[in-house]
Each structure stands twice: as C-alpha cells, then as structure tokens.
Amino acid sequence: MSVLQVGLVQQSCTNDKKANIEKSLRGIAECASKGAQLVVLQELHCGIYFCQAEDTAMFDMAEPIPGPDTEVFAAAARQHGVVLVSSLFEKRAPGLYHNTAVVFEKDGSIAGKYRKMHIPDDPAYYEKFYFTPGDMGFKPIKTSVGMLGVLVCWDQWYPEAARLMALAGAEVLIYPTAIGWESSDEQSEKNRQHDAWYTIQRGHAVANGLPVITVNRVGQEPDWTGVTGGIQFWGQSFVAGPQGEILHLGATDREENVVVAIDKKRTENVRRIWPFFRDRRIDYYDGLVKRYLDND
C-alpha cells in the first residue's frame, strides 16, 4: 500500500481514567469512520501527565502488558479494523516501570511494543522518578500497514534514535508526545522551545527521507501539589513528509481527530534525489558511540 491514511487523536486528559479512555476510543472510532488505516494516540493518554511531581501514589496508575488497558485497545483495533499505536504506563515488576508504546494489529493482536529509551528530568517533567529506560532497542514494528518506527516524546530530540529506526527499515517515524509550557516560562522562551521541537522532528524527516507523525496532548493540566502553575500542553500534532514538508498541523487549543494521507512511495523518490544513506561515512562515525570526545 503506497498511500496510508493515518488518524491522529489529539486530546486533553483529566484524573478520570475511564473518561480519558472513552475519549480515546471515540477518537479511534471517528478516525476509522474517516478512512484511517493507522491510528496514533498521544503519550500516556489514559491519564493525567503525572510526572509533574514525584509522588509514589502515581505508580498505582501502571498496569502490566498485556493487561486491562491493552484488552480495551486491542478490542478497539479489532472492532474498527485499524492498526493502533497506544502509549501506556507499564508495570513490568514490583518497582520496575516503563513508558511503553504498544502497537495493535487490526485483528486486535499485539504487533509489538517499544519502551521509551530516553528519559527526561526537567522541572515539571520528572520522568526519571517513574520510568526505567527502555531495553528493547530501536526496532521497527512490523504491521499490515508497514514497518512502524515507534518512539516516544523525549526520544524525538535524538537524531540517533530516528536514524537507527530508519536503518532498520522503518517506513514512518511515530512519536506519541506530551509536551507543553511550564507556567513560569517567559513567552520568548516558550516560542524558542516550540520552534525547536517542531524543527528537529522535521529534520528527522529530511535526514532519513521518512514521514514523521507526532501526536501531542492539548489543554491545561494543573500541578496537584500546587508547587507550579501546571503545564499548558500545546497540541499542534503534525505530520511531515520525507522532505520535511508539513502535511498537517493541528490546533493549539482544542481536541482533534483528523486523518492525513501519507504517500509512502515518496521515500524511495526522495532518497534517490537526496541520497543521504548512500553518502554516509560510516567508516568515520566511531565517535558517535562515545559519551564525549575528550581531547586527551
């Protein structure tokens, strides 16, 4: 299949897990009704973005995979006949938790999963407290709609992750995301942060000749500790083509369920005129596996 119809579910979330899940399910259904073959949900769509503060009670939100949440989304994939990318808080063992994307085949089976590899630790994004870094590497997930290079949020800042997915045969890069502005940032800093986020992911599309799909949450979420003013998630879920061209840019201030057409054949055409893979000097890249090149 050359042209792939991709559904993006951009939503806001609250403490009501059932309502959040029902909202995701409605988004899946709406995208499927518009012809989506692949539907992508945002990062941690079942609940609030609980990483705004360190709170051991939040670990109770995690579930095993497979588990109750995967059963719900497997049923949705099967009901609507879509490949579905979800993002769940995984309890792997007592005291061992991951931020995990689970991909469902259109028959409801689990096609594969990806555990978030890069874990941030910033004001209001205290993810290192909650998530163990992934240990599954950068391996595309084979599905009926193609090889999906699924990564998660903070991974989107790392060209190494995008490149390794591309080198392993990914046909599209997918980033479930939860990013926004912490309340104390000045407007000029907010603008710089957003522009950097937008630019680097388009750069992954260009450097690898691949479409990029980024689905972000939207809306204001309070810091339940009252320490900060919370996070305003900026939405703006987007799809870029293999030359970085924007095929869709979502709203900043509302939920959306949209379907965007991606022509996967363009990857071959673009890589013929921009042969970055041909011209890579792999014989001189040894330094990339070092933390830093000290001048000893």
QUIZIVEN-V569013 format. One record per residue. N is the residue number from 1. D_FIRST is the distance of its C-alpha to the first C-alpha in whole Angstrom. Layout:
n d_first
N D_FIRST
N D_FIRST
This chain:
n d_first
1 0
2 4
3 6
4 7
5 10
6 13
7 16
8 19
9 22
10 25
11 29
12 32
13 34
14 37
15 39
16 38
17 36
18 35
19 35
20 32
21 30
22 30
23 29
24 26
25 26
26 26
27 24
28 21
29 22
30 22
31 19
32 17
33 19
34 18
35 14
36 13
37 11
38 12
39 16
40 18
41 22
42 25
43 27
44 30
45 29
46 31
47 34
48 36
49 36
50 39
51 39
52 41
53 44
54 45
55 46
56 46
57 45
58 42
59 41
60 41
61 38
62 36
63 35
64 34
65 30
66 29
67 32
68 32
69 30
70 27
71 28
72 28
73 24
74 23
75 24
76 22
77 19
78 20
79 21
80 19
81 16
82 14
83 14
84 17
85 19
86 22
87 25
88 29
89 32
90 32
91 36
92 35
93 39
94 42
95 43
96 39
97 36
98 33
99 31
100 27
101 24
102 22
103 19
104 18
105 16
106 15
107 18
108 20
109 21
110 21
111 18
112 20
113 23
114 24
115 28
116 28
117 30
118 32
119 34
120 36
121 40
122 41
123 43
124 41
125 39
126 40
127 38
128 39
129 42
130 39
131 36
132 36
133 34
134 31
135 31
136 28
137 27
138 24
139 21
140 17
141 17
142 14
143 12
144 9
145 7
146 8
147 12
148 14
149 17
150 19
151 23
152 25
153 27
154 30
155 28
156 26
157 29
158 29
159 27
160 28
161 26
162 23
163 23
164 23
165 20
166 19
167 21
168 19
169 16
170 15
171 12
172 13
173 17
174 18
175 22
176 23
177 27
178 30
179 32
180 35
181 38
182 41
183 44
184 46
185 44
186 46
187 43
188 43
189 42
190 39
191 38
192 38
193 36
194 33
195 33
196 33
197 30
198 28
199 29
200 28
201 24
202 24
203 25
204 23
205 20
206 22
207 23
208 20
209 18
210 16
211 15
212 17
213 18
214 21
215 23
216 26
217 29
218 32
219 35
220 39
221 39
222 43
223 44
224 46
225 49
226 50
227 50
228 47
229 46
230 43
231 39
232 38
233 34
234 33
235 29
236 27
237 24
238 22
239 18
240 19
241 16
242 17
243 20
244 21
245 21
246 21
247 19
248 21
249 24
250 25
251 29
252 32
253 34
254 32
255 29
256 26
257 23
258 20
259 16
260 15
261 12
262 10
263 9
264 8
265 9
266 12
267 13
268 14
269 16
270 18
271 19
272 20
273 22
274 23
275 23
276 25
277 23
278 25
279 28
280 29
281 32
282 32
283 35
284 37
285 35
286 37
287 38
288 35
289 36
290 39
291 41
292 42
293 44
294 48
295 50
296 52
